[in-house]
């Protein structure tokens, strides 16, 4: 028996999905999972200083909204995006949110991905 509840996406209202993706911390988790694929819950939120209880709550909100799945593997809790299922229920939302978040991150880090040369 799984200790994690994963709702059927037909039971998830749009408002719950948008609420889950609106929080910057949860958005960071979704971005990490999108980039890395399945990883343990601690790796999914590389930001330091987030208490374990807050991290657990963010994961629960994302799970309840059908955005992520969590499974137990020994002592680890592994998280992954439910990308195909979520996109089937809410077409284009996850892709648009991730694209917009990446653009915002790129604006905040203008030299990211560019080769910087020193010319004197």
N, CA, C and O atoms as CSV, one atom per row, in Angstrom:
chain,resi,resn,atom,element,x,y,z
A,1,UNK,N,N,0.835,-1.189,0.000
A,1,UNK,CA,C,0.000,0.000,0.000
A,1,UNK,C,C,0.875,1.246,0.000
A,1,UNK,O,O,1.825,1.336,0.778
A,2,UNK,N,N,0.568,2.201,-0.858
A,2,UNK,CA,C,1.334,3.435,-0.964
A,2,UNK,C,C,0.960,4.378,0.162
A,2,UNK,O,O,-0.208,4.469,0.542
A,3,UNK,N,N,1.943,5.075,0.693
A,3,UNK,CA,C,1.654,6.065,1.720
A,3,UNK,C,C,1.359,7.427,1.108
A,3,UNK,O,O,1.030,8.370,1.829
A,4,UNK,N,N,1.472,7.543,-0.211
A,4,UNK,CA,C,1.234,8.803,-0.898
A,4,UNK,C,C,-0.070,8.727,-1.679
A,4,UNK,O,O,-0.365,7.724,-2.329
A,5,UNK,N,N,-0.839,9.799,-1.603
A,5,UNK,CA,C,-2.105,9.868,-2.332
A,5,UNK,C,C,-1.865,10.620,-3.632
A,5,UNK,O,O,-1.402,11.761,-3.635
A,6,UNK,N,N,-2.189,9.957,-4.735
A,6,UNK,CA,C,-2.066,10.565,-6.054
A,6,UNK,C,C,-3.462,10.597,-6.678
A,6,UNK,O,O,-3.984,9.562,-7.094
A,7,UNK,N,N,-4.057,11.774,-6.741
A,7,UNK,CA,C,-5.423,11.845,-7.257
A,7,UNK,C,C,-5.484,11.556,-8.746
A,7,UNK,O,O,-4.518,11.766,-9.479
A,8,UNK,N,N,-6.633,11.073,-9.173
A,8,UNK,CA,C,-6.887,10.993,-10.604
A,8,UNK,C,C,-7.010,12.421,-11.100
A,8,UNK,O,O,-7.664,13.242,-10.456
A,9,UNK,N,N,-6.403,12.730,-12.218
A,9,UNK,CA,C,-6.407,14.129,-12.667
A,9,UNK,C,C,-7.789,14.626,-13.058
A,9,UNK,O,O,-8.021,15.835,-13.090
A,10,UNK,N,N,-8.708,13.720,-13.355
A,10,UNK,CA,C,-10.083,14.157,-13.633
A,10,UNK,C,C,-10.730,14.765,-12.399
A,10,UNK,O,O,-11.695,15.521,-12.506
A,11,UNK,N,N,-10.197,14.435,-11.228
A,11,UNK,CA,C,-10.735,14.962,-9.967
A,11,UNK,C,C,-10.057,16.251,-9.528
A,11,UNK,O,O,-10.455,16.840,-8.523
A,12,UNK,N,N,-9.044,16.702,-10.255
A,12,UNK,CA,C,-8.298,17.908,-9.878
A,12,UNK,C,C,-8.890,19.114,-10.601
A,12,UNK,O,O,-8.912,19.146,-11.831
A,13,UNK,N,N,-9.368,20.104,-9.852
A,13,UNK,CA,C,-9.889,21.312,-10.507
A,13,UNK,C,C,-8.748,22.202,-11.016
A,13,UNK,O,O,-7.638,22.172,-10.484
A,14,UNK,N,N,-9.033,22.973,-12.029
A,14,UNK,CA,C,-8.046,23.893,-12.599
A,14,UNK,C,C,-7.480,24.815,-11.526
A,14,UNK,O,O,-6.281,25.094,-11.521
A,15,UNK,N,N,-8.320,25.285,-10.625
A,15,UNK,CA,C,-7.851,26.206,-9.579
A,15,UNK,C,C,-6.770,25.568,-8.706
A,15,UNK,O,O,-5.834,26.256,-8.300
A,16,UNK,N,N,-6.876,24.276,-8.408
A,16,UNK,CA,C,-5.867,23.588,-7.598
A,16,UNK,C,C,-4.557,23.474,-8.371
A,16,UNK,O,O,-3.480,23.647,-7.801
A,17,UNK,N,N,-4.648,23.186,-9.657
A,17,UNK,CA,C,-3.443,23.082,-10.480
A,17,UNK,C,C,-2.731,24.426,-10.571
A,17,UNK,O,O,-1.510,24.498,-10.427
A,18,UNK,N,N,-3.490,25.485,-10.808
A,18,UNK,CA,C,-2.885,26.824,-10.910
A,18,UNK,C,C,-2.315,27.275,-9.568
A,18,UNK,O,O,-1.253,27.896,-9.521
A,19,UNK,N,N,-3.012,26.968,-8.489
A,19,UNK,CA,C,-2.511,27.309,-7.151
A,19,UNK,C,C,-1.173,26.619,-6.891
A,19,UNK,O,O,-0.250,27.241,-6.364
A,20,UNK,N,N,-1.059,25.359,-7.249
A,20,UNK,CA,C,0.174,24.607,-7.016
A,20,UNK,C,C,1.337,25.202,-7.800
A,20,UNK,O,O,2.465,25.227,-7.307
A,21,UNK,N,N,1.080,25.675,-8.999
A,21,UNK,CA,C,2.141,26.208,-9.850
A,21,UNK,C,C,2.436,27.684,-9.595
A,21,UNK,O,O,3.408,28.216,-10.132
A,22,UNK,N,N,1.620,28.352,-8.788
A,22,UNK,CA,C,1.781,29.789,-8.562
A,22,UNK,C,C,2.846,30.135,-7.529
A,22,UNK,O,O,3.349,31.258,-7.521
A,23,UNK,N,N,3.194,29.203,-6.670
A,23,UNK,CA,C,4.164,29.456,-5.602
A,23,UNK,C,C,5.587,29.343,-6.158
A,23,UNK,O,O,5.910,28.348,-6.806
A,24,UNK,N,N,6.441,30.339,-5.919
A,24,UNK,CA,C,7.814,30.284,-6.440
A,24,UNK,C,C,8.614,29.059,-5.982
A,24,UNK,O,O,9.401,28.516,-6.758
A,25,UNK,N,N,8.427,28.625,-4.756
A,25,UNK,CA,C,9.151,27.453,-4.262
A,25,UNK,C,C,8.686,26.201,-4.992
A,25,UNK,O,O,9.506,25.384,-5.412
A,26,UNK,N,N,7.371,26.047,-5.146
A,26,UNK,CA,C,6.852,24.873,-5.858
A,26,UNK,C,C,7.229,24.918,-7.332
A,26,UNK,O,O,7.500,23.882,-7.939
A,27,UNK,N,N,7.246,26.108,-7.904
A,27,UNK,CA,C,7.662,26.250,-9.299
A,27,UNK,C,C,9.122,25.821,-9.460
A,27,UNK,O,O,9.479,25.201,-10.461
A,28,UNK,N,N,9.952,26.143,-8.491
A,28,UNK,CA,C,11.351,25.717,-8.524
A,28,UNK,C,C,11.455,24.188,-8.485
A,28,UNK,O,O,12.295,23.602,-9.167
A,29,UNK,N,N,10.610,23.555,-7.695
A,29,UNK,CA,C,10.581,22.093,-7.632
A,29,UNK,C,C,10.200,21.522,-8.997
A,29,UNK,O,O,10.842,20.594,-9.487
A,30,UNK,N,N,9.169,22.071,-9.597
A,30,UNK,CA,C,8.700,21.601,-10.903
A,30,UNK,C,C,9.785,21.799,-11.961
A,30,UNK,O,O,10.001,20.919,-12.795
A,31,UNK,N,N,10.466,22.941,-11.935
A,31,UNK,CA,C,11.550,23.187,-12.881
A,31,UNK,C,C,12.668,22.159,-12.710
A,31,UNK,O,O,13.177,21.617,-13.692
A,32,UNK,N,N,13.042,21.897,-11.472
A,32,UNK,CA,C,14.103,20.928,-11.205
A,32,UNK,C,C,13.712,19.551,-11.717
A,32,UNK,O,O,14.515,18.875,-12.361
A,33,UNK,N,N,12.483,19.132,-11.435
A,33,UNK,CA,C,12.037,17.817,-11.900
A,33,UNK,C,C,11.951,17.758,-13.417
A,33,UNK,O,O,12.206,16.713,-14.016
A,34,UNK,N,N,11.594,18.871,-14.037
A,34,UNK,CA,C,11.536,18.922,-15.494
A,34,UNK,C,C,12.932,18.764,-16.091
A,34,UNK,O,O,13.104,18.100,-17.113
A,35,UNK,N,N,13.921,19.374,-15.453
A,35,UNK,CA,C,15.293,19.330,-15.959
A,35,UNK,C,C,15.988,18.006,-15.632
A,35,UNK,O,O,16.679,17.443,-16.482
A,36,UNK,N,N,15.807,17.506,-14.402
A,36,UNK,CA,C,16.549,16.331,-13.948
A,36,UNK,C,C,15.806,15.015,-14.122
A,36,UNK,O,O,16.428,13.955,-14.165
A,37,UNK,N,N,14.496,15.071,-14.221
A,37,UNK,CA,C,13.713,13.843,-14.195
A,37,UNK,C,C,13.519,13.416,-12.753
A,37,UNK,O,O,13.608,14.239,-11.842
A,38,UNK,N,N,13.258,12.147,-12.542
A,38,UNK,CA,C,13.001,11.654,-11.191
A,38,UNK,C,C,14.231,11.859,-10.299
A,38,UNK,O,O,15.357,11.554,-10.691
A,39,UNK,N,N,13.990,12.376,-9.103
A,39,UNK,CA,C,15.068,12.532,-8.128
A,39,UNK,C,C,14.456,12.519,-6.732
A,39,UNK,O,O,13.239,12.611,-6.573
A,40,UNK,N,N,15.320,12.403,-5.724
A,40,UNK,CA,C,14.764,12.365,-4.378
A,40,UNK,C,C,14.223,13.746,-4.018
A,40,UNK,O,O,14.613,14.758,-4.600
A,41,UNK,N,N,13.330,13.757,-3.059
A,41,UNK,CA,C,12.609,14.988,-2.729
A,41,UNK,C,C,13.530,16.101,-2.260
A,41,UNK,O,O,13.237,17.277,-2.476
A,42,UNK,N,N,14.625,15.752,-1.630
A,42,UNK,CA,C,15.572,16.771,-1.179
A,42,UNK,C,C,16.285,17.410,-2.372
A,42,UNK,O,O,16.488,18.624,-2.395
A,43,UNK,N,N,16.665,16.602,-3.356
A,43,UNK,CA,C,17.320,17.121,-4.566
A,43,UNK,C,C,16.364,17.953,-5.416
A,43,UNK,O,O,16.799,18.832,-6.160
A,44,UNK,N,N,15.084,17.682,-5.310
A,44,UNK,CA,C,14.093,18.392,-6.122
A,44,UNK,C,C,13.985,19.861,-5.724
A,44,UNK,O,O,13.512,20.690,-6.500
A,45,UNK,N,N,14.427,20.173,-4.512
A,45,UNK,CA,C,14.421,21.569,-4.054
A,45,UNK,C,C,15.822,21.910,-3.567
A,45,UNK,O,O,16.112,21.815,-2.375
A,46,UNK,N,N,16.698,22.311,-4.505
A,46,UNK,CA,C,18.085,22.566,-4.130
A,46,UNK,C,C,18.285,23.814,-3.271
A,46,UNK,O,O,19.355,23.999,-2.690
A,47,UNK,N,N,17.279,24.657,-3.188
A,47,UNK,CA,C,17.372,25.874,-2.387
A,47,UNK,C,C,17.629,25.522,-0.924
A,47,UNK,O,O,16.935,24.684,-0.348
A,48,UNK,N,N,18.607,26.153,-0.344
A,48,UNK,CA,C,18.934,25.914,1.069
A,48,UNK,C,C,18.018,26.747,1.962
A,48,UNK,O,O,17.489,27.776,1.544
A,49,UNK,N,N,17.847,26.293,3.175
A,49,UNK,CA,C,17.099,27.057,4.161
A,49,UNK,C,C,15.604,26.792,4.188
A,49,UNK,O,O,14.885,27.431,4.956
A,50,UNK,N,N,15.116,25.867,3.370
A,50,UNK,CA,C,13.690,25.521,3.405
A,50,UNK,C,C,13.538,24.368,4.389
A,50,UNK,O,O,14.063,23.280,4.154
A,51,UNK,N,N,12.822,24.597,5.493
A,51,UNK,CA,C,12.659,23.521,6.490
A,51,UNK,C,C,12.015,22.276,5.878
A,51,UNK,O,O,11.236,22.364,4.928
A,52,UNK,N,N,12.353,21.131,6.435
A,52,UNK,CA,C,11.823,19.857,5.938
A,52,UNK,C,C,10.296,19.847,5.956
A,52,UNK,O,O,9.663,19.311,5.045
A,53,UNK,N,N,9.704,20.442,7.000
A,53,UNK,CA,C,8.240,20.467,7.074
A,53,UNK,C,C,7.633,21.293,5.940
A,53,UNK,O,O,6.588,20.932,5.399
A,54,UNK,N,N,8.284,22.398,5.582
A,54,UNK,CA,C,7.797,23.215,4.462
A,54,UNK,C,C,7.964,22.472,3.147
A,54,UNK,O,O,7.072,22.491,2.298
A,55,UNK,N,N,9.111,21.816,2.980
A,55,UNK,CA,C,9.365,21.034,1.760
A,55,UNK,C,C,8.293,19.958,1.610
A,55,UNK,O,O,7.750,19.758,0.524
A,56,UNK,N,N,7.994,19.269,2.712
A,56,UNK,CA,C,6.973,18.215,2.679
A,56,UNK,C,C,5.612,18.780,2.295
A,56,UNK,O,O,4.868,18.164,1.533
A,57,UNK,N,N,5.294,19.947,2.823
A,57,UNK,CA,C,4.003,20.572,2.501
A,57,UNK,C,C,3.951,20.954,1.018
A,57,UNK,O,O,2.933,20.737,0.360
A,58,UNK,N,N,5.036,21.519,0.491
A,58,UNK,CA,C,5.056,21.877,-0.931
A,58,UNK,C,C,4.868,20.638,-1.808
A,58,UNK,O,O,4.151,20.676,-2.808
A,59,UNK,N,N,5.515,19.550,-1.423
A,59,UNK,CA,C,5.372,18.304,-2.186
A,59,UNK,C,C,3.926,17.803,-2.131
A,59,UNK,O,O,3.389,17.323,-3.129
A,60,UNK,N,N,3.309,17.919,-0.963
A,60,UNK,CA,C,1.925,17.474,-0.800
A,60,UNK,C,C,0.981,18.295,-1.689
A,60,UNK,O,O,0.075,17.742,-2.314
A,61,UNK,N,N,1.196,19.605,-1.741
A,61,UNK,CA,C,0.351,20.463,-2.591
A,61,UNK,C,C,0.515,20.074,-4.058
A,61,UNK,O,O,-0.471,19.958,-4.786
A,62,UNK,N,N,1.757,19.873,-4.491
A,62,UNK,CA,C,1.997,19.472,-5.886
A,62,UNK,C,C,1.398,18.107,-6.192
A,62,UNK,O,O,0.846,17.894,-7.271
A,63,UNK,N,N,1.508,17.178,-5.234
A,63,UNK,CA,C,0.931,15.835,-5.418
A,63,UNK,C,C,-0.591,15.926,-5.494
A,63,UNK,O,O,-1.209,15.300,-6.355
A,64,UNK,N,N,-1.195,16.702,-4.597
A,64,UNK,CA,C,-2.661,16.841,-4.555
A,64,UNK,C,C,-3.219,17.478,-5.823
A,64,UNK,O,O,-4.361,17.227,-6.209
A,65,UNK,N,N,-2.395,18.305,-6.463
A,65,UNK,CA,C,-2.822,18.954,-7.705
A,65,UNK,C,C,-2.507,18.100,-8.925
A,65,UNK,O,O,-2.803,18.496,-10.052
A,66,UNK,N,N,-1.910,16.930,-8.711
A,66,UNK,CA,C,-1.618,16.031,-9.825
A,66,UNK,C,C,-0.389,16.404,-10.624
A,66,UNK,O,O,-0.175,15.869,-11.712
A,67,UNK,N,N,0.430,17.321,-10.101
A,67,UNK,CA,C,1.608,17.770,-10.834
A,67,UNK,C,C,2.755,16.768,-10.716
A,67,UNK,O,O,3.469,16.516,-11.687
A,68,UNK,N,N,2.929,16.193,-9.511
A,68,UNK,CA,C,4.027,15.256,-9.300
A,68,UNK,C,C,3.520,13.934,-8.742
A,68,UNK,O,O,2.408,13.834,-8.224
A,69,UNK,N,N,4.362,12.939,-8.863
A,69,UNK,CA,C,4.136,11.640,-8.226
A,69,UNK,C,C,5.318,11.397,-7.303
A,69,UNK,O,O,6.445,11.783,-7.612
A,70,UNK,N,N,5.060,10.757,-6.171
A,70,UNK,CA,C,6.117,10.428,-5.220
A,70,UNK,C,C,6.020,8.945,-4.913
A,70,UNK,O,O,4.932,8.404,-4.714
A,71,UNK,N,N,7.173,8.300,-4.877
A,71,UNK,CA,C,7.203,6.887,-4.531
A,71,UNK,C,C,8.346,6.648,-3.556
A,71,UNK,O,O,9.339,7.375,-3.530
A,72,UNK,N,N,8.172,5.618,-2.768
A,72,UNK,CA,C,9.182,5.253,-1.793
A,72,UNK,C,C,10.118,4.224,-2.415
A,72,UNK,O,O,9.672,3.258,-3.034
A,73,UNK,N,N,11.422,4.441,-2.242
A,73,UNK,CA,C,12.438,3.505,-2.717
A,73,UNK,C,C,13.441,3.325,-1.581
A,73,UNK,O,O,14.378,4.110,-1.436
A,74,UNK,N,N,13.236,2.294,-0.786
A,74,UNK,CA,C,14.061,2.120,0.411
A,74,UNK,C,C,13.767,3.246,1.377
A,74,UNK,O,O,12.620,3.454,1.772
A,75,UNK,N,N,14.792,3.966,1.755
A,75,UNK,CA,C,14.614,5.095,2.679
A,75,UNK,C,C,14.342,6.406,1.957
A,75,UNK,O,O,14.013,7.408,2.593
A,76,UNK,N,N,14.477,6.408,0.636
A,76,UNK,CA,C,14.293,7.634,-0.130
A,76,UNK,C,C,12.860,7.796,-0.613
A,76,UNK,O,O,12.122,6.826,-0.785
A,77,UNK,N,N,12.497,9.037,-0.824
A,77,UNK,CA,C,11.233,9.399,-1.462
A,77,UNK,C,C,11.600,10.010,-2.799
A,77,UNK,O,O,12.251,11.053,-2.849
A,78,UNK,N,N,11.189,9.370,-3.880
A,78,UNK,CA,C,11.528,9.852,-5.216
A,78,UNK,C,C,10.333,10.558,-5.839
A,78,UNK,O,O,9.206,10.066,-5.780
A,79,UNK,N,N,10.590,11.707,-6.433
A,79,UNK,CA,C,9.542,12.523,-7.055
A,79,UNK,C,C,9.770,12.607,-8.554
A,79,UNK,O,O,10.905,12.590,-9.032
A,80,UNK,N,N,8.677,12.698,-9.279
A,80,UNK,CA,C,8.747,12.895,-10.723
A,80,UNK,C,C,7.518,13.670,-11.174
A,80,UNK,O,O,6.478,13.656,-10.516
A,81,UNK,N,N,7.660,14.347,-12.306
A,81,UNK,CA,C,6.514,15.056,-12.882
A,81,UNK,C,C,5.549,14.060,-13.500
A,81,UNK,O,O,5.956,13.043,-14.062
A,82,UNK,N,N,4.274,14.366,-13.387
A,82,UNK,CA,C,3.252,13.583,-14.094
A,82,UNK,C,C,2.921,14.336,-15.390
A,82,UNK,O,O,1.764,14.640,-15.680
A,83,UNK,N,N,3.959,14.617,-16.138
A,83,UNK,CA,C,3.865,15.513,-17.297
A,83,UNK,C,C,2.794,15.085,-18.299
A,83,UNK,O,O,1.945,15.892,-18.676
A,84,UNK,N,N,2.826,13.836,-18.728
A,84,UNK,CA,C,1.868,13.392,-19.756
A,84,UNK,C,C,0.434,13.461,-19.249
A,84,UNK,O,O,-0.448,13.972,-19.939
A,85,UNK,N,N,0.199,12.946,-18.043
A,85,UNK,CA,C,-1.158,12.958,-17.480
A,85,UNK,C,C,-1.640,14.384,-17.249
A,85,UNK,O,O,-2.775,14.729,-17.579
A,86,UNK,N,N,-0.761,15.213,-16.675
A,86,UNK,CA,C,-1.133,16.594,-16.370
A,86,UNK,C,C,-1.434,17.363,-17.656
A,86,UNK,O,O,-2.410,18.108,-17.735
A,87,UNK,N,N,-0.581,17.170,-18.658
A,87,UNK,CA,C,-0.775,17.873,-19.932
A,87,UNK,C,C,-2.024,17.398,-20.678
A,87,UNK,O,O,-2.640,18.165,-21.417
A,88,UNK,N,N,-2.389,16.142,-20.482
A,88,UNK,CA,C,-3.622,15.647,-21.099
A,88,UNK,C,C,-4.843,16.307,-20.458
A,88,UNK,O,O,-5.821,16.617,-21.139
A,89,UNK,N,N,-4.777,16.516,-19.151
A,89,UNK,CA,C,-5.902,17.128,-18.421
A,89,UNK,C,C,-5.935,18.643,-18.615
A,89,UNK,O,O,-7.001,19.230,-18.806
A,90,UNK,N,N,-4.757,19.270,-18.564
A,90,UNK,CA,C,-4.642,20.727,-18.683
A,90,UNK,C,C,-3.652,21.052,-19.810
A,90,UNK,O,O,-2.502,21.401,-19.544
A,91,UNK,N,N,-4.098,20.936,-21.069
A,91,UNK,CA,C,-3.181,21.105,-22.205
A,91,UNK,C,C,-2.473,22.461,-22.216
A,91,UNK,O,O,-3.096,23.519,-22.115
A,92,UNK,N,N,-1.146,22.385,-22.342
A,92,UNK,CA,C,-0.346,23.592,-22.514
A,92,UNK,C,C,0.037,24.332,-21.251
A,92,UNK,O,O,0.941,25.166,-21.288
A,93,UNK,N,N,-0.620,24.058,-20.129
A,93,UNK,CA,C,-0.356,24.848,-18.920
A,93,UNK,C,C,1.049,24.609,-18.387
A,93,UNK,O,O,1.788,25.565,-18.148
A,94,UNK,N,N,1.420,23.383,-18.201
A,94,UNK,CA,C,2.735,23.085,-17.634
A,94,UNK,C,C,3.848,23.596,-18.546
A,94,UNK,O,O,4.827,24.173,-18.071
A,95,UNK,N,N,3.702,23.389,-19.840
A,95,UNK,CA,C,4.707,23.849,-20.786
A,95,UNK,C,C,4.821,25.372,-20.758
A,95,UNK,O,O,5.928,25.910,-20.780
A,96,UNK,N,N,3.691,26.065,-20.711
A,96,UNK,CA,C,3.709,27.531,-20.679
A,96,UNK,C,C,4.335,28.058,-19.389
A,96,UNK,O,O,5.107,29.016,-19.414
A,97,UNK,N,N,4.003,27.435,-18.278
A,97,UNK,CA,C,4.555,27.864,-16.991
A,97,UNK,C,C,6.063,27.639,-16.966
A,97,UNK,O,O,6.814,28.513,-16.533
A,98,UNK,N,N,6.510,26.470,-17.430
A,98,UNK,CA,C,7.947,26.182,-17.431
A,98,UNK,C,C,8.704,27.100,-18.385
A,98,UNK,O,O,9.797,27.563,-18.058
A,99,UNK,N,N,8.144,27.366,-19.547
A,99,UNK,CA,C,8.792,28.258,-20.508
A,99,UNK,C,C,8.902,29.673,-19.953
A,99,UNK,O,O,9.951,30.308,-20.062
A,100,UNK,N,N,7.823,30.163,-19.361
A,100,UNK,CA,C,7.832,31.502,-18.781
A,100,UNK,C,C,8.814,31.596,-17.618
A,100,UNK,O,O,9.541,32.582,-17.494
A,101,UNK,N,N,8.836,30.583,-16.775
A,101,UNK,CA,C,9.779,30.568,-15.648
A,101,UNK,C,C,11.218,30.567,-16.141
A,101,UNK,O,O,12.070,31.242,-15.563
A,102,UNK,N,N,11.497,29.820,-17.202
A,102,UNK,CA,C,12.850,29.787,-17.764
A,102,UNK,C,C,13.227,31.148,-18.330
A,102,UNK,O,O,14.359,31.599,-18.155
A,103,UNK,N,N,12.302,31.798,-18.998
A,103,UNK,CA,C,12.571,33.140,-19.543
A,103,UNK,C,C,12.861,34.125,-18.417
A,103,UNK,O,O,13.769,34.948,-18.525
A,104,UNK,N,N,12.088,34.039,-17.338
A,104,UNK,CA,C,12.311,34.928,-16.195
A,104,UNK,C,C,13.662,34.649,-15.541
A,104,UNK,O,O,14.360,35.576,-15.130
A,105,UNK,N,N,14.024,33.385,-15.447
A,105,UNK,CA,C,15.318,33.030,-14.865
A,105,UNK,C,C,16.444,33.538,-15.764
A,105,UNK,O,O,17.473,34.001,-15.270
A,106,UNK,N,N,16.254,33.454,-17.073
A,106,UNK,CA,C,17.267,33.918,-18.020
A,106,UNK,C,C,17.445,35.428,-17.905
A,106,UNK,O,O,18.570,35.923,-17.971
A,107,UNK,N,N,16.343,36.167,-17.734
A,107,UNK,CA,C,16.427,37.625,-17.555
A,107,UNK,C,C,17.180,37.969,-16.273
A,107,UNK,O,O,17.962,38.920,-16.242
A,108,UNK,N,N,16.939,37.193,-15.216
A,108,UNK,CA,C,17.593,37.440,-13.937
A,108,UNK,C,C,19.074,37.100,-13.988
A,108,UNK,O,O,19.864,37.669,-13.235
A,109,UNK,N,N,19.465,36.167,-14.877
A,109,UNK,CA,C,20.861,35.741,-15.035
A,109,UNK,C,C,21.250,35.954,-16.503
A,109,UNK,O,O,21.311,34.990,-17.267
A,110,UNK,N,N,21.514,37.201,-16.905
A,110,UNK,CA,C,21.720,37.492,-18.331
A,110,UNK,C,C,22.894,36.771,-18.974
A,110,UNK,O,O,22.883,36.574,-20.190
A,111,UNK,N,N,23.900,36.373,-18.219
A,111,UNK,CA,C,25.061,35.686,-18.800
A,111,UNK,C,C,24.915,34.176,-18.786
A,111,UNK,O,O,25.829,33.464,-19.202
A,112,UNK,N,N,23.786,33.676,-18.318
A,112,UNK,CA,C,23.570,32.231,-18.264
A,112,UNK,C,C,23.536,31.664,-19.676
A,112,UNK,O,O,22.771,32.121,-20.525
A,113,UNK,N,N,24.366,30.674,-19.911
A,113,UNK,CA,C,24.379,30.017,-21.200
A,113,UNK,C,C,25.187,30.738,-22.275
A,113,UNK,O,O,25.300,30.246,-23.397
A,114,UNK,N,N,25.752,31.903,-21.941
A,114,UNK,CA,C,26.560,32.647,-22.902
A,114,UNK,C,C,28.019,32.562,-22.512
A,114,UNK,O,O,28.362,32.524,-21.331
A,115,UNK,N,N,28.852,32.534,-23.497
A,115,UNK,CA,C,30.281,32.548,-23.246
A,115,UNK,C,C,30.703,33.992,-23.019
A,115,UNK,O,O,30.489,34.859,-23.867
A,116,UNK,N,N,31.302,34.232,-21.867
A,116,UNK,CA,C,31.740,35.574,-21.521
A,116,UNK,C,C,33.235,35.654,-21.760
A,116,UNK,O,O,34.000,34.820,-21.276
A,117,UNK,N,N,33.644,36.667,-22.515
A,117,UNK,CA,C,35.063,36.840,-22.770
A,117,UNK,C,C,35.507,38.180,-22.209
A,117,UNK,O,O,34.757,39.156,-22.221
A,118,UNK,N,N,36.719,38.212,-21.726
A,118,UNK,CA,C,37.311,39.459,-21.233
A,118,UNK,C,C,38.136,40.066,-22.343
A,118,UNK,O,O,39.093,39.455,-22.818
A,119,UNK,N,N,37.775,41.248,-22.753
A,119,UNK,CA,C,38.546,41.945,-23.781
A,119,UNK,C,C,39.123,43.189,-23.133
A,119,UNK,O,O,38.401,44.024,-22.588
A,120,UNK,N,N,40.421,43.291,-23.204
A,120,UNK,CA,C,41.079,44.457,-22.609
A,120,UNK,C,C,41.766,45.258,-23.661
A,120,UNK,O,O,42.378,46.282,-23.357
